[in-house]
Amino acid sequence: MSSNILSFCYLIASIFFIMALRGLSSPKTSLAGNSYGKAGMLVAIGATLASPLVLTYNWIISGLVIGGAIGILIAKRIQMTALPQLVAGFHSLVGLAAVFVALAALASPESFGIGVPGRIHLSSLIEMSLGVVIGAITFSGSVVAFLKLQGLISGKPVRFPFLHLFNALLFVLIVVITVIFAMHESHQLFLIIIMLSFILGVTLIVPIGGADMPVIVSMLNSYSGWAAVGIGFTLENNLLIITGSLVGSSGAILSYIMCKGMNRSLLNVIFGGFGTTATPISSTGVSTEGRTPAKTGSAIDAAYLLSNSKSVIIVPGYGMAVAQAQHALREMVDMLVQKGIKVRYAIHPVAGRMPGHMNVLLAEANVPYESVFELEDINSDFSDTDVAFVIGANDVTNPVAKSDPDSPIYGMPILDVAKARMTVFVKRSLSPGYAGIDNDLFYRESTMMLFGDAKKVCEEIVKSSD
């Protein structure tokens, strides 16, 4: 295959990737977007394999078989609740790949057409340095995010004195060593750059609390794209540059949108994060501060409330994902709709633990797209709603975001479920949300708590309505 044909194939693949991003921007076109993405990847891989630069297929085929088998196994076994940490894990692999490619280019520059050992082009040295720094930060940062999301380490912010100063000095040190490396092409300095970047990735993510994890997953996605761009310049591969730019820019835009949805500055999230320890509460429904006990109810009570309503808004959260309750919830909603009750779904921008988490779950249960509304489109309707049915959500409904300046989520737009005539919460317990703070709404007179597994609760409500 000639270089012109290869470039043309890469252009076609890039167009497919652009169409994939456009399709994935809406649940209605997400399936088509996913198909475009797969088509683009097939074109890119096929064209690369047909390139005259490929001298042997032994290692390539081995990698495809091993990687493909692992990917298929993970895809078949992964639960929807584990998607956020899966995405974080995939980001780490992209970052690690950038590090390995940069190491290979440094060890054998003539294979990449960027010079010979000891005389690598200055531009290539700068490009591979940028790629390896971003890639290493992406790798170690994504590993920390994975561990937090998986619950293997605490999701609470981990801070120590002078952390920001330490990160700033570490960043300056990386820049200085990178400049020296570009001047002298020292392999030892390159390894030091990688090591320091790994450390910076960890120290950037550990102080970020659980409430910010959706933004961090999105930001790490952006980092992985920019790492690919750096390596793309090193390899003089236009497809890597284009696709990396698409991933990097779209991830950055999504992170900005999510921060706007939480009324947070992007810099605040990246360099500080937020999240505090929870207000101690007992498992009996009474806080240790002597608060009025939460009013509990049964599936029969909930069925009566819902069946005698004219308007119901469903607010899904991570608890729904944990219980895999979306199908049971859809069955409950279908029952209400058959009774002539108006039912809609309200989605907060950061509901769940990754962007679009709730939308994917509802789509899996074949919930009509026209019944799903974003926060800004439905928030004003809660005051005219009989019942707000909150299934597994917490922080995105917490009124302290508007009332308590000392709260770690103060200023974050919330779904105004408190304005509904009655609010029903489905939760396993009165434990705080991922931000680590108690929800005052649990203890209000107009709130009824349904304790238990979300899926079982929905099934019991359907049975009680028969």
C-alpha positions as CSV (number, residue, x, y, z in Angstrom):
1,M,0.0,0.0,0.0
2,S,1.4,3.4,-1.0
3,S,1.8,6.2,1.5
4,N,-0.9,8.2,-0.4
5,I,-3.4,5.4,-0.1
6,L,-2.5,4.9,3.6
7,S,-3.1,8.6,4.3
8,F,-6.4,8.4,2.5
9,C,-7.5,5.4,4.6
10,Y,-6.5,7.3,7.7
11,L,-8.6,10.2,6.6
12,I,-11.6,8.0,6.1
13,A,-11.0,6.5,9.6
14,S,-10.8,10.0,11.1
15,I,-14.1,10.9,9.5
16,F,-15.7,7.8,11.0
17,F,-14.3,8.8,14.4
18,I,-15.8,12.3,14.1
19,M,-19.2,10.8,13.1
20,A,-18.9,8.5,16.1
21,L,-18.4,11.4,18.5
22,R,-21.4,13.2,16.9
23,G,-23.5,10.0,17.3
24,L,-22.5,9.4,20.9
25,S,-23.6,12.9,21.9
26,S,-27.3,11.7,22.0
27,P,-28.9,8.5,23.3
28,K,-31.0,8.3,20.2
29,T,-28.0,8.1,17.9
30,S,-25.5,6.4,20.2
31,L,-25.9,3.0,18.5
32,A,-25.0,4.5,15.2
33,G,-22.2,6.4,16.7
34,N,-20.8,3.2,18.2
35,S,-21.0,1.6,14.8
36,Y,-19.1,4.5,13.2
37,G,-16.4,4.2,15.8
38,K,-16.0,0.4,15.2
39,A,-15.9,1.0,11.4
40,G,-13.3,3.7,11.8
41,M,-11.1,1.4,14.0
42,L,-11.4,-1.4,11.4
43,V,-10.3,0.9,8.6
44,A,-7.4,2.2,10.7
45,I,-6.2,-1.2,11.8
46,G,-6.5,-2.7,8.3
47,A,-4.7,0.2,6.6
48,T,-1.9,0.0,9.2
49,L,-1.5,-3.7,8.7
50,A,-1.2,-3.2,4.9
51,S,1.4,-0.5,5.3
52,P,4.8,-1.2,3.8
53,L,6.4,-0.1,7.0
54,V,5.1,-3.4,8.7
55,L,7.9,-5.9,8.2
56,T,6.5,-8.9,10.2
57,Y,3.1,-9.8,11.6
58,N,4.2,-12.2,14.3
59,W,4.1,-9.8,17.3
60,I,1.2,-7.9,15.8
61,I,-1.0,-11.0,15.5
62,S,0.0,-12.2,19.0
63,G,-1.0,-8.8,20.4
64,L,-4.3,-8.8,18.6
65,V,-5.2,-12.3,19.8
66,I,-4.2,-11.8,23.4
67,G,-5.6,-8.3,23.7
68,G,-8.8,-9.2,21.8
69,A,-9.4,-12.3,24.0
70,I,-8.9,-10.2,27.2
71,G,-11.2,-7.5,25.8
72,I,-14.0,-10.0,24.9
73,L,-13.7,-11.7,28.3
74,I,-13.9,-8.4,30.2
75,A,-16.9,-7.2,28.0
76,K,-18.8,-10.4,28.7
77,R,-18.2,-10.3,32.5
78,I,-18.3,-6.6,33.3
79,Q,-21.3,-5.3,35.3
80,M,-22.8,-1.9,34.5
81,T,-21.8,-0.7,37.9
82,A,-18.2,-1.4,37.1
83,L,-18.1,0.7,33.9
84,P,-16.5,3.8,35.6
85,Q,-13.5,1.8,36.9
86,L,-13.3,-0.1,33.6
87,V,-13.0,3.2,31.7
88,A,-10.3,4.3,34.2
89,G,-8.5,1.1,33.7
90,F,-8.6,1.5,29.9
91,H,-7.3,5.0,30.2
92,S,-4.3,3.7,32.2
93,L,-3.5,1.3,29.4
94,V,-3.5,4.1,26.8
95,G,-1.1,6.1,29.0
96,L,1.2,3.1,29.5
97,A,1.2,2.5,25.8
98,A,2.4,6.0,25.2
99,V,5.3,5.4,27.6
100,F,6.3,2.2,25.9
101,V,6.2,3.7,22.4
102,A,8.3,6.6,23.6
103,L,10.8,4.2,25.2
104,A,11.0,2.2,21.9
105,A,11.5,5.4,19.9
106,L,14.3,6.4,22.1
107,A,16.0,3.0,22.0
108,S,15.6,2.5,18.2
109,P,15.0,5.9,16.6
110,E,16.1,4.7,13.1
111,S,13.1,2.4,13.1
112,F,10.8,5.4,13.5
113,G,12.6,7.6,11.0
114,I,13.5,10.2,13.7
115,G,17.3,9.9,13.5
116,V,19.9,7.6,14.9
117,P,21.0,6.9,18.5
118,G,22.6,10.0,20.0
119,R,21.3,12.2,17.2
120,I,17.6,12.1,17.4
121,H,15.8,15.1,15.9
122,L,15.3,17.8,18.5
123,S,11.6,18.1,17.6
124,S,11.2,14.4,18.1
125,L,12.8,14.5,21.5
126,I,10.5,17.3,22.6
127,E,7.4,15.4,21.2
128,M,8.3,12.1,22.9
129,S,9.0,13.9,26.2
130,L,5.5,15.5,26.1
131,G,3.9,12.2,25.2
132,V,5.7,10.3,27.9
133,V,4.9,12.9,30.6
134,I,1.2,13.0,29.8
135,G,1.1,9.2,29.3
136,A,2.8,8.5,32.6
137,I,0.5,10.9,34.5
138,T,-2.5,9.3,32.8
139,F,-1.3,5.8,33.7
140,S,-0.7,6.4,37.4
141,G,-3.6,8.8,37.8
142,S,-6.0,6.3,36.2
143,V,-4.7,3.5,38.4
144,V,-5.5,5.6,41.5
145,A,-9.0,6.5,40.1
146,F,-9.6,2.8,39.5
147,L,-8.6,1.9,43.0
148,K,-10.9,4.6,44.4
149,L,-13.9,3.6,42.3
150,Q,-13.4,-0.1,42.9
151,G,-13.3,0.6,46.7
152,L,-9.8,-0.9,47.1
153,I,-8.7,2.4,48.6
154,S,-10.7,5.1,50.3
155,G,-12.7,7.4,48.1
156,K,-12.0,10.3,50.6
157,P,-9.5,13.0,49.7
158,V,-6.0,12.1,50.9
159,R,-4.0,15.3,51.6
160,F,-0.8,16.1,53.3
161,P,0.9,19.5,54.1
162,F,2.2,21.5,51.2
163,L,0.8,19.1,48.7
164,H,0.1,21.8,46.1
165,L,3.6,23.2,46.5
166,F,5.0,19.7,46.2
167,N,3.1,19.2,42.9
168,A,4.2,22.5,41.6
169,L,7.8,21.8,42.3
170,L,7.5,18.4,40.8
171,F,6.1,19.8,37.6
172,V,8.9,22.4,37.4
173,L,11.5,19.7,38.0
174,I,9.9,17.6,35.1
175,V,10.1,20.6,32.8
176,V,13.7,21.4,33.7
177,I,14.9,17.8,33.3
178,T,12.9,17.6,30.0
179,V,14.8,20.6,28.7
180,I,18.2,19.0,29.7
181,F,17.1,15.7,28.1
182,A,16.3,17.4,24.8
183,M,19.7,19.0,24.8
184,H,21.7,15.9,25.7
185,E,19.5,12.9,24.8
186,S,20.3,11.1,28.1
187,H,18.5,7.8,28.6
188,Q,18.9,8.1,32.4
189,L,17.2,11.5,32.4
190,F,14.3,10.1,30.3
191,L,13.7,7.4,32.9
192,I,13.8,10.0,35.6
193,I,11.1,12.0,33.7
194,I,8.9,8.9,33.5
195,M,9.4,8.2,37.3
196,L,8.6,11.7,38.3
197,S,5.5,11.8,36.0
198,F,4.3,8.6,37.6
199,I,4.6,10.2,41.0
200,L,2.8,13.4,39.8
201,G,-0.1,11.3,38.5
202,V,-0.6,9.8,41.9
203,T,-0.3,13.1,43.9
204,L,-2.7,14.8,41.5
205,I,-5.5,12.3,42.0
206,V,-5.2,11.1,45.6
207,P,-6.4,14.5,47.1
208,I,-9.5,14.4,44.9
209,G,-12.7,13.2,46.7
210,G,-15.3,10.7,45.5
211,A,-17.8,13.4,44.5
212,D,-15.4,14.6,41.8
213,M,-14.7,11.1,40.3
214,P,-17.0,11.6,37.3
215,V,-15.0,14.7,36.3
216,I,-11.7,12.9,36.9
217,V,-12.7,10.0,34.7
218,S,-13.5,12.5,32.0
219,M,-10.3,14.4,32.5
220,L,-8.2,11.2,32.3
221,N,-9.9,10.4,29.1
222,S,-8.7,13.8,27.8
223,Y,-5.2,13.2,29.1
224,S,-5.0,9.8,27.2
225,G,-6.0,11.6,24.0
226,W,-3.2,14.2,24.4
227,A,-0.7,11.5,25.2
228,A,-1.7,9.9,21.9
229,V,-1.1,13.2,20.1
230,G,2.4,13.5,21.5
231,I,3.3,10.0,20.4
232,G,1.6,10.7,17.0
233,F,3.9,13.5,16.4
234,T,6.9,11.4,17.3
235,L,5.8,8.6,14.9
236,E,4.7,11.2,12.3
237,N,1.3,9.3,12.3
238,N,-1.5,11.6,11.3
239,L,-4.2,9.3,12.5
240,L,-2.9,9.2,16.0
241,I,-2.6,13.0,16.0
242,I,-6.2,13.5,14.7
243,T,-7.9,10.9,16.9
244,G,-5.9,11.9,19.9
245,S,-6.9,15.5,19.4
246,L,-10.6,14.4,19.1
247,V,-10.4,12.4,22.3
248,G,-8.4,15.1,24.1
249,S,-10.6,18.0,23.2
250,S,-13.9,16.2,23.6
251,G,-12.8,14.9,27.0
252,A,-11.8,18.4,28.1
253,I,-15.1,19.9,26.9
254,L,-17.1,17.2,28.7
255,S,-15.1,17.9,31.9
256,Y,-15.8,21.6,31.6
257,I,-19.5,20.9,31.1
258,M,-19.6,18.6,34.1
259,C,-17.8,21.2,36.3
260,K,-20.3,23.8,35.1
261,G,-23.0,21.4,36.2
262,M,-21.5,21.2,39.6
263,N,-20.7,25.0,39.8
264,R,-17.0,24.1,40.2
265,S,-13.9,25.4,38.5
266,L,-12.0,22.9,36.5
267,L,-8.8,23.9,38.1
268,N,-10.4,23.5,41.6
269,V,-11.3,19.9,40.7
270,I,-7.9,19.0,39.2
271,F,-5.7,20.6,41.9
272,G,-7.9,20.5,45.0
273,G,-11.0,18.3,44.7
274,F,-13.5,18.3,47.4
275,G,-15.1,15.9,49.8
276,T,-15.4,15.7,53.6
277,T,-15.9,13.0,56.1
278,A,-19.5,12.1,56.7
279,T,-21.7,13.4,59.5
280,P,-22.0,10.4,61.9
281,I,-25.4,8.8,61.8
282,S,-26.8,5.6,63.2
283,S,-28.4,2.7,61.3
284,T,-31.6,3.2,63.2
285,G,-32.6,6.4,61.3
286,V,-31.5,8.9,64.0
287,S,-28.4,10.9,63.7
288,T,-25.9,11.1,66.5
289,E,-26.8,14.8,66.7
290,G,-30.3,13.9,67.9
291,R,-32.1,14.6,64.7
292,T,-35.7,13.6,64.3
293,P,-36.0,10.0,63.0
294,A,-36.5,9.5,59.3
295,K,-40.0,8.5,58.4
296,T,-39.9,5.0,56.9
297,G,-42.5,3.3,54.8
298,S,-43.2,0.0,53.0
299,A,-43.7,-1.0,49.4
300,I,-47.4,-0.9,50.0
301,D,-47.2,2.7,51.2
302,A,-45.2,3.6,48.1
303,A,-47.5,1.8,45.8
304,Y,-50.5,3.7,47.2
305,L,-48.7,7.1,46.9
306,L,-47.6,6.4,43.3
307,S,-51.0,5.0,42.2
308,N,-52.8,8.0,43.5
309,S,-50.6,10.5,41.9
310,K,-51.1,12.5,38.7
311,S,-47.4,13.2,38.1
312,V,-44.3,11.3,39.1
313,I,-40.6,12.1,38.4
314,I,-38.0,9.3,38.7
315,V,-34.5,10.3,39.8
316,P,-32.0,7.5,39.3
317,G,-28.6,7.3,40.9
318,Y,-25.7,5.0,41.6
319,G,-27.8,2.8,43.9
320,M,-30.0,1.8,41.0
321,A,-26.9,0.8,39.1
322,V,-25.6,-1.3,42.1
323,A,-28.9,-3.2,42.4
324,Q,-29.3,-3.5,38.6
325,A,-32.8,-2.2,39.2
326,Q,-33.4,-0.4,35.8
327,H,-35.6,-3.2,34.4
328,A,-37.7,-3.5,37.6
329,L,-38.0,0.2,37.6
330,R,-39.2,0.2,34.0
331,E,-41.8,-2.4,34.9
332,M,-43.0,-0.2,37.7
333,V,-43.2,2.9,35.5
334,D,-45.1,1.0,32.8
335,M,-47.6,0.0,35.4
336,L,-48.1,3.7,36.4
337,V,-48.3,4.8,32.8
338,Q,-51.1,2.3,32.2
339,K,-53.0,4.0,35.0
340,G,-52.8,7.3,33.2
341,I,-50.1,8.7,35.5
342,K,-47.5,11.1,33.9
343,V,-44.0,9.7,34.6
344,R,-40.7,11.2,33.6
345,Y,-37.0,10.6,34.4
346,A,-34.7,13.4,35.7
347,I,-31.0,13.0,35.1
348,H,-28.3,15.0,36.9
349,P,-25.1,15.7,34.9
350,V,-23.0,13.8,37.5
351,A,-25.4,11.1,38.5
352,G,-23.6,7.8,38.9
353,R,-19.8,7.7,38.6
354,M,-19.2,8.5,35.0
355,P,-20.7,10.8,32.3
356,G,-23.9,9.3,30.9
357,H,-24.0,6.4,33.4
358,M,-27.7,6.7,34.1
359,N,-28.6,7.3,30.5
360,V,-26.9,4.0,29.5
361,L,-28.7,2.1,32.2
362,L,-32.1,3.5,31.2
363,A,-31.4,2.8,27.6
364,E,-30.6,-0.8,28.5
365,A,-34.1,-1.1,30.0
366,N,-35.6,0.4,26.8
367,V,-36.8,3.5,28.5
368,P,-38.1,5.9,25.8
369,Y,-35.7,8.7,25.1
370,E,-38.5,11.3,25.2
371,S,-39.2,10.4,28.8
372,V,-35.7,11.2,30.0
373,F,-34.9,14.9,30.8
374,E,-31.7,16.7,31.9
375,L,-31.6,18.8,35.0
376,E,-32.2,22.2,33.4
377,D,-35.2,20.9,31.4
378,I,-37.1,19.4,34.3
379,N,-36.0,21.1,37.5
380,S,-38.8,23.6,37.4
381,D,-41.4,20.9,37.2
382,F,-40.8,19.4,40.6
383,S,-43.0,22.0,42.3
384,D,-46.0,20.6,40.3
385,T,-45.1,17.0,40.9
386,D,-47.0,14.7,43.3
387,V,-44.1,12.3,44.0
388,A,-40.4,12.5,43.3
389,F,-39.2,8.9,43.4
390,V,-35.5,8.9,44.1
391,I,-33.8,5.5,43.5
392,G,-30.3,5.3,44.8
393,A,-29.4,9.0,44.3
394,N,-28.1,11.2,47.2
395,D,-25.6,14.0,46.6
396,V,-27.4,15.3,43.5
397,T,-30.6,15.9,45.5
398,N,-29.0,17.2,48.7
399,P,-30.5,20.7,49.7
400,V,-27.3,21.7,51.5
401,A,-25.8,22.4,48.1
402,K,-27.9,25.5,48.2
403,S,-28.1,26.3,52.0
404,D,-24.8,25.5,53.6
405,P,-21.7,27.5,52.4
406,D,-19.5,25.2,54.4
407,S,-20.8,22.1,52.6
408,P,-18.3,20.5,50.2
409,I,-21.0,20.5,47.5
410,Y,-22.1,24.0,48.1
411,G,-23.0,25.7,44.8
412,M,-23.6,22.5,42.9
413,P,-26.9,22.6,41.0
414,I,-29.2,19.9,42.4
415,L,-32.5,18.3,41.3
416,D,-35.1,20.1,43.4
417,V,-36.9,16.9,44.6
418,A,-37.7,18.7,47.9
419,K,-40.2,20.8,46.1
420,A,-42.4,17.8,45.2
421,R,-45.4,17.2,47.3
422,M,-43.9,14.0,48.5
423,T,-40.4,12.6,48.1
424,V,-39.7,8.8,48.3
425,F,-36.1,7.7,48.7
426,V,-35.1,4.1,47.9
427,K,-31.8,3.4,49.7
428,R,-30.2,0.5,51.6
429,S,-29.5,2.8,54.6
430,L,-29.1,6.3,55.7
431,S,-25.4,6.3,54.8
432,P,-24.1,9.4,53.1
433,G,-23.5,9.8,49.4
434,Y,-20.1,9.7,47.6
435,A,-19.3,13.2,48.7
436,G,-19.4,11.9,52.3
437,I,-22.1,14.2,53.7
438,D,-25.5,13.5,55.3
439,N,-28.7,14.4,53.4
440,D,-31.0,16.6,55.5
441,L,-33.9,15.7,53.1
442,F,-34.1,12.2,54.6
443,Y,-35.5,13.6,57.8
444,R,-38.1,16.0,56.5
445,E,-41.9,15.5,57.0
446,S,-42.6,15.2,53.3
447,T,-40.0,12.4,52.8
448,M,-40.6,8.7,53.1
449,M,-37.6,6.3,53.2
450,L,-37.9,2.8,51.6
451,F,-34.9,0.8,52.9
452,G,-33.8,-2.2,50.9
453,D,-32.4,-3.4,47.6
454,A,-33.6,-1.1,44.9
455,K,-34.6,-3.9,42.5
456,K,-36.5,-5.8,45.2
457,V,-38.3,-2.6,46.3
458,C,-39.5,-1.9,42.8
459,E,-40.7,-5.4,42.3
460,E,-42.6,-5.3,45.6
461,I,-44.2,-2.0,44.6
462,V,-45.4,-3.7,41.4
463,K,-46.8,-6.6,43.3
464,S,-48.5,-4.3,45.9
465,S,-50.2,-2.4,43.1
466,D,-51.9,-5.5,41.6
